[in-house]
Amino acid sequence: MVRRMGFTLVELLVTSSMLALLAGAGYAVFAAGLQSGGKARRVGTMVSCGQRALEAMAADIRMACEHDGTRMTSLDARYGALSADTVDFIVPRQRPAYGPPEGDARCEVGYYIDNDPDTEARWLLRREDSTLDDDPLEGGTVTLAGPCVSELDLQFFDGREWKAGWEDQSSFPRAVRIGIVVVDAEEKEEPLYLETCVSVPSR
């Protein structure tokens, strides 16, 4: 009797099914890896943006100084259901690389949340004004301090308790707690809350 070489139809079907299952499992693993990598990238970008914003605010607040009785002013504000606090204070101006400083050696600095007029995204903005006056919201140069920072929540420690705003011009707060909410520019991740606490040197 002559022995047949090759595979039967049943064997081919079983083999094809197994290969299909292996290919599907491999694709699922690959897709999960891509999804996990995308999530890590997006969350990493959110954390990086938030940390830079917190570090910039903390560095400015540490340098806050008094000028003609003006120290620090903050409004406990909201934009709908979102926290949109503001803070304004005086800091020493950085000396230019060459020559004496221009004008007054101090400037106004303020932080607040506003909408990007083109995309309606909410940003953390920093205003700096080298002209010291009675209106902390007038004039100066506005720069982007925190892209995708949608909320700013400030708390001030007076030595006994934390307060939601600061209007006492007789002294600085002992510390400022800065809380921000960072959103994903691609709108795929949940908002991320970051917080830091800054000691305010006595001046």
C-alpha positions in Angstrom: 0.0 0.0 0.0 1.3 3.5 -0.9 1.5 5.9 2.0 -0.1 9.4 1.4 2.1 12.4 2.1 0.7 15.9 3.0 -2.1 17.2 5.3 -5.7 16.5 5.4 -8.3 19.2 5.2 -9.0 19.0 8.9 -5.4 19.4 9.7 -5.1 22.5 7.5 -8.2 24.0 9.1 -6.9 23.3 12.6 -3.4 24.8 11.8 -5.0 27.9 10.1 -7.2 28.4 13.2 -4.2 28.2 15.5 -2.2 30.6 13.4 -5.1 33.0 13.3 -5.4 32.8 17.1 -1.6 33.4 17.5 -1.8 36.4 15.1 -4.7 37.9 16.9 -3.0 37.5 20.3 0.1 39.1 18.9 -1.8 42.0 17.5 -3.6 42.5 20.8 -0.3 42.6 22.7 1.1 45.1 20.1 -2.0 47.3 20.3 -1.9 47.3 24.1 1.7 48.2 24.0 1.0 51.2 21.7 -2.0 52.3 23.8 0.1 52.0 27.0 3.0 53.9 25.4 0.6 56.7 24.2 -0.9 57.0 27.7 2.5 57.2 29.3 3.5 59.9 26.8 0.4 61.9 27.4 0.5 61.7 31.2 4.3 62.4 31.1 3.6 65.6 29.1 0.9 66.7 31.6 3.1 66.1 34.6 6.0 67.9 32.9 3.9 71.0 32.0 2.4 71.1 35.5 5.8 70.8 37.3 7.3 73.6 35.2 4.3 75.9 36.0 4.6 75.1 39.7 8.3 75.7 39.8 7.9 79.1 38.0 5.3 80.3 40.4 7.2 79.0 43.5 10.4 80.7 42.3 8.6 84.1 41.9 6.7 83.8 45.2 9.9 83.1 47.1 11.2 86.5 45.9 8.1 88.5 46.8 9.0 91.8 48.4 7.3 94.9 49.7 7.0 98.2 47.8 5.3 101.3 49.2 3.1 99.2 51.5 2.1 96.8 48.8 2.9 93.2 49.4 0.7 90.4 48.0 -2.9 90.4 46.8 -4.9 87.3 45.8 -8.5 86.9 44.8 -10.4 83.6 45.5 -12.2 83.4 42.1 -14.1 80.8 40.1 -14.9 80.4 36.4 -18.1 78.4 36.6 -17.3 75.3 38.5 -13.5 75.8 38.0 -11.1 77.4 40.4 -9.5 80.5 38.8 -7.6 82.3 41.6 -5.3 85.2 41.0 -2.2 86.4 42.8 -0.2 89.6 42.3 3.0 90.8 44.1 6.3 92.6 43.7 9.6 91.0 42.9 13.1 92.3 42.4 13.9 92.7 38.7 16.7 90.6 37.3 19.8 92.6 36.5 20.8 92.8 32.9 24.0 90.9 31.9 25.8 94.1 31.3 25.4 97.5 32.8 23.1 98.8 35.6 19.4 97.8 35.9 17.0 99.9 33.9 14.5 102.0 35.8 13.1 100.7 39.1 14.8 97.6 40.4 11.4 96.0 41.1 8.4 94.9 39.0 4.9 93.6 39.4 4.2 89.9 38.7 0.8 88.3 38.5 -0.5 84.8 37.7 -4.1 84.0 36.5 -6.1 81.7 34.3 -7.5 82.8 31.0 -8.8 81.3 27.8 -6.8 81.0 24.6 -8.9 83.1 22.1 -8.2 80.7 19.3 -8.9 77.3 20.9 -10.8 78.2 24.1 -8.3 76.1 26.0 -7.5 77.4 29.5 -4.0 78.5 30.3 -2.0 79.7 33.2 -0.6 83.1 32.3 2.1 85.2 33.9 2.0 89.0 33.7 5.1 91.1 34.4 5.0 94.9 34.6 8.1 97.0 35.2 6.0 100.1 35.9 4.8 99.9 39.6 1.3 101.4 40.0 -1.9 100.9 42.0 -3.5 98.7 39.3 -1.9 95.2 39.3 -3.9 94.2 36.2 -3.0 97.1 34.0 -0.1 97.0 31.5 2.9 94.8 31.4 3.8 91.8 29.3 1.8 88.5 29.4 3.5 85.2 28.8 2.3 81.6 28.9 3.3 80.0 32.2 1.4 76.8 32.0 -0.2 75.4 28.8 -3.1 73.0 29.6 -3.3 74.3 33.2 -7.1 74.8 33.5 -7.4 75.6 37.2 -5.4 77.6 39.8 -6.3 77.1 43.5 -4.3 79.1 46.1 -4.3 78.8 49.9 -2.4 81.2 52.2 -1.1 80.4 55.7 -1.1 83.3 58.2 0.6 81.4 61.0 -2.6 80.0 62.4 -4.8 78.8 59.6 -5.1 78.5 55.8 -7.1 81.2 54.0 -8.6 81.1 50.5 -7.4 84.6 49.6 -4.9 87.2 50.8 -5.6 90.9 51.1 -3.6 91.8 54.3 -1.1 94.4 53.2 0.5 94.6 56.6 2.4 91.3 56.2 3.1 88.5 53.8 1.6 85.0 54.3 3.9 82.5 56.0 3.4 80.0 53.2 1.4 79.6 49.9 -0.1 76.3 48.8 -0.4 76.2 45.0 -2.7 73.7 43.4 -3.2 73.4 39.7 -5.3 71.1 37.4 -3.6 70.0 34.2 -5.6 68.7 31.3 -4.6 66.5 28.3 -4.3 68.5 25.1 -5.5 65.4 23.2 -8.5 65.1 25.6 -7.8 61.4 26.2 -6.7 61.4 29.8 -8.4 62.5 33.0 -7.3 65.9 34.4 -4.3 65.7 36.8 -4.1 67.6 40.1 -0.7 68.8 41.2 0.2 70.7 44.3 3.2 72.3 46.0 3.7 74.4 49.2 6.1 77.5 49.2 7.5 79.2 52.2 7.5 83.0 51.9 10.6 84.6 53.4 10.0 87.4 55.9 10.9 90.7 54.4 
